[in-house]
Amino acid sequence: MQPNLVNSMPRYLYLLRHAESTEKQPGESDKERDLTPVGVREALLIGNYLLKENTSFDQVLSSPAQRADATARLIADAMKFDAERISKQDALYEASTRTLFQFILQLDDQCQTVLCIGHNPSISYLAESVTKAEIGDMPSGGLAIIKFNIHSWKEVSQGNGELQNFIYPKMLGGE
């Protein structure tokens, strides 16, 4: 019997903080905040970077907040990824680090490469927790690329991820 090759491959988690968003306006909910023109450029820079790196995702998960969803859609557009495949996940909005961690443990094991778009401070804390790397406060559009040598997402634990790269729009020529 042949071993299950799908489960023996490394898994990659891309943790992205949404691009720059507008300040909350009177009468507007936090979820309704949209991207600024700078945020639109940030999302496109990250999307173009991912395309240039030949990145492909098995799953793209986004907070339902407008700024995160807009970031996801712009990245999908730049990467030629079907935006209809983006899944909005309530767990990614206003989640604690613990909630995000539990969310990662429940990812579908059929997925090898997953992009999660969320918010600070929890997205930064999660990236630091699973990698033990010093990332600090991720800037808007910041992306941590984490590799796990595991057979199942249920095996993700504190410090067992390896930070492959940390990029943000200013590194790519953004403002």
N, C-alpha and C positions, 0 to 999 in steps of 0.2 A: 504494500500500500504506500502511495506517495504521501509525503508530509504536506500539510496544508500550507502552501507557499504564501498565501495572502496573509496569514497570521504571523509569519516569521519575518515579515518586512518591518522596518522601522515605521513609526507613526510620527506624523508632523502636525503640530498644533501652531497655527498662526493666530496670535492674539493682537488685535488691532484696536486702538482707541479711535473713536470716531474723529473725523476731521473737524476743523475749527467751526464753531457754531455761534450764532447770534446770542446776545444777552437776552434773558427772559424779559419780555415786555409786559406791562400791566394788562391783566386779563388773559394772558397767555399761560397755558400750562407748560411745565418743564418739558413734557413729551413733545410739545408742538414746536420747540425751537428748531430752526432750520440751519443749514450751512451758510456761512458767509461766502462771498466770492473767493476769498483766500481758501476757505475750506473746500470749495469745489475744485480748485487747482491742486490742493493737497491730496484729495482723493484720487484725482486723475494721475498725479505723479506716482502714487503708490500702485495704482492699477497698471500703469505703464511699466513700472519697475518689475512687477510680478509677471507681466506678459514677457518682458525681455528675458527674465530668468526662466522662462518656460514652465512656470508654476501652473499647476492645475489642482482644482479642489474637488474632492468627492462630496463635500458638503460645505455650504456657506450659511452661517447662523448669525442673525443680527438682533440686537435689541430692537423693540418696536418703536423706540423714540425716533422722531422724524430725522434728526441729525445722523443717527446711526444707519437708518434705512437708506437715506440719501447717499451716505458714504458707500454702503454696500452696493447700491445700484450703479454709482459712478465707477467703482472698481470693476464690477461685472461688465459694464459697457467697455471699459478700456481693455479688459482681458478677453472679450468676446465670450463671456460666460452668460448663460441664459439667466436673466434676472428673475424669471419665474421660479427658478430653483432655490432662490434665497428664502430661508425659513426664519420668520420672525419668532423670537423666543422671549416670552415675558421674563424668564429667569435671568436674562442678560441685562435687564433694566433695574437700576437701583439695587443690584444684588450685592450681598456681602461677599467677601473672598471665599468664605466657607460655602455659600450657595453656589458660586461659580465653580468651585472645586467639585462639589457634588454633581453639578451639571456635566462637567468633563468626564467624570467616572461613568456617566450614563450614555456617552456617545456610542453610536452604532459601530460595532467592531468590523463591519464591512467597509468602513471608511478609514483610509490610511492618512489622508491629508484633509484637515478641517480648518476653516477660517471662522473665528468668532469675533464679532465686532461689538464692543461694549464701551464702558465708561470708566473713568477714574473715580476714586482711587483703586477700586477693586481689580480692574484689569491689570494695572501695574503690580499690585500686591500679589496677584496670582502668578504672574510671570516670574517674579522674584522667588516666590515660594517653591514652585516646581523646579526651578533651575539653580537656586542659591546664588544667582548672579545679582550684581548691583545694577539695577536699571534706573531706580529713582522714579520720579513722577513722569510718566510717559507724556511727551508733548502730543498735541492734537495730530492725528495721522500717524502716530508712532506704532511700529509693528515689531513684535517680538516673534522670531521664528524658533520654535522649540522642537527638538528631536527626542523621541522616546524609543528606547530599545525594549519594547514590551510586546506581548502577544495580544493584549486586550487593553482597552481604555480603562478598565476597572483596576489596572495595575499602576496607574498614575499615582505617584505619591510625592511627598515633599522632598525635593532635591533629586528626583530620579530623571529629570529632563535635562537636556543639554542645550544651552542657548546657542543656536547656530548663527544667528544674526539679529541685530537690532538696528532698524533703520527708521528714519523719520524724514518728512518732506524737505527740511532744510538741507539734509545730506544729499538730496537729489536735485538741488537747485531751486527749491521752494522758498517762500518768503520767511 
